[in-house]
Amino acid sequence: MQIIPQSIPEVLLLQPQVFGDERGFFVETARQSLLDEAGLPPLVQHNQSRSGCGVLRGLHYQLVQPQGKLVRCSRGAVFDVAVDVRRGSASFGQWVGAILDDVNHHQLWVPPGFAHGFLVVSEIADFCYLCSDYYHPGSEQGILWSDPSVGILWPELPAGVTVQLSQKDSSNPSLKNQDPSLLPVQLG
């Protein structure tokens, strides 16, 4: 597996080796010894979601029990995004995005302290999260997916498809309007 630091070096793109033939494929999606070598913490919770084209989930983060997330798309395709929301970070407000799909099998490591979200760009997508800590619903926060100060370049959707958000995600504040006490702090 190749592990490639992104423009924000804490965000990693993992490119596993895919073994395929006329029968299908095999891919190793996680191995603790490899994750240890990459400096990732143990992953304690596994989540999966299914969404249709145009569904945008995010941008979420937790203050208590901040979660690092190793994410991948096991069916379909998504545009996945990590935004640095750590107060005091040199890359505060910057983002990294990658297409994750069931062809390239790439994965993205989204460190604790980053807001995370994805947009489904295929007809349907199954999205898998391996998390470094447990979900803590009372401390979940978010920032607006379309915040112009962050400037995420979301891909165009097929004709007639619009972005679909949950009520909660559509009411997230912009990063500059988020209460600073509700932003994580850069450690170290």
N, C-alpha and C positions, 0 to 999 in steps of 0.2 A: 504494500500500500504506500502510495506517495502522500506525504503531508506537506502542504504548501501554505506558508504564511501569506495572508492577504495584505492589502494596503494598510490595514490596521493589524499589526503583526500578531496580536492575541487571537484574532479570528483566523481559523485554519480551514482550508479546503482539503478534504481527504478524498483521494482517488484510489479506490480499491481495484485490485486486479480482477477482471471478469473472465471466467472460463466458459466459453460458449461453443456450441456446435448445433447441428441440425435438430437436436432434441430440446434445446433451450439454453440455460445458463446456470452457473453457480457463482456466487460471490460471498466472500466473508465480509460481513457488515460491521463486526466489532470483535476485538480480542483485547482483553484487559492488559496483557503484557505490552501490546503495541500502543494502547492508549496511555499506559504508564510512561513509555519512552517519549511520547509526545508531550508529556507534562499535564495530561488531563486527569481530573480527579476521578475517583470511582463513580460509576453511574448507577443510581439506586432506584430509579422509576422509569418505566417505559410506557409511553402514551402513543395512541394512534388516532388520527381523525380522517374522515372522508368528507370531501367537499366537491362541489360542482364548479364549472368554469366561471370565473369572475369573483368567486368568494375570496375575500381578503380577511385574514385573521391577524390581528395585531394592531399596533405594535405594543407588546406586553413585556413587563419585567416585574420582579418581586423585590421588596425591600427586606423582608424577613425571609431567611432561608433562600437567598438568591440562587437561582438555578443557572448553571451552565447547561447548554443543550447541544447534543450531537444529533443533528437532524438529517433526514433523508426522505426522499419520495419513492415509495415502493410501487406505486402505480400512477401513471400519468406524469404530469410535469407542473412544477411550481417555480416562481421566482421568489427566492428566499432572501431575507434581509436581516442584517444585524446593525443596530445603531448604538454607538457609544453614548450612554447617558450618564456616565460617571463624572460627578463634579470633580474638577481638578485634573482631569485627564487631558493630555496633549491632543487627543483626537476627539474631544467632546463634540457631539453633534455630527460627527462624520459617520458614514455608513458604508457597508460592504454588501454587495448583492451577487447572487449566483443562481443560475438555472440548475435545479435538481430534478432529475427525472429517472424513469425506469429503464433508460437506455444507457446513460453514462454512469449511473449508480453513485455519483458523487455525494459526499456528505459535507455538511458545514458545522464546525464547532463554533457555537455562540457562547462566549464566556459569561460568567456572572457579571452583572452590572451593565449588560447590553439589553436594549429593547429588541424584541424579535417579532417578526411577522412574515407572512408569505401570501402571495397571490396565485391562485390556480389559473394556469394558462392552457390546460388541456380540458377535455370534456368532463373528466372526473379525476380526482387525485386522492390517493391514500398517502398520508404523511405520518412519519414515525419520529418520535422524540425519545432519546435516551437522556435523562436528566440527572444532574449531580446532586440535587436535593429534592425534597418532597414539595409538592404543591402546597402553598399557603395562601388560600383564597383571600384572607383578610388583609394581606399586604400587597396584593396584585395592583399594579399601576399601569398606565399606558400613556403613550403620546400619539398624536394624530398622524395617521398614515400619510396624509397629504401635506404635512407641515412644509411650507415653502422654505423655511430657514434650514431645514435638513436637506431638502431637495432630492429626494429619492426619485430616480428615473425608472418608474414602473413601466413594464412593457405594455405595448398596445394589445388590447383584447380583440378577438374576432368581431366582425361587424355584427351589431345588434346585441352584443354582450356588454353589460355595465358592471362596475364594481358593486359587490354586495357585502355589506358590513352588518355586524350585530349592532344593536342599539348602543351597547356599552362602548364598542370601538368607535362608533360614529361621534360619540361625545367626548372622546379623549382630548385633552388640551394640546396645544402646540408645545414644543420643548421650551421655548422662551416664556410661555405662560404657565408651565408646570411649577407648582410650589417647590422651591429648592429643597425644602425638608423632605420632599417625596422623591428625590433623586438619590441614587447610590453615590458613595464617595469612592474615589480612586484610592485603592490600598497600595501601600508600598512606595 
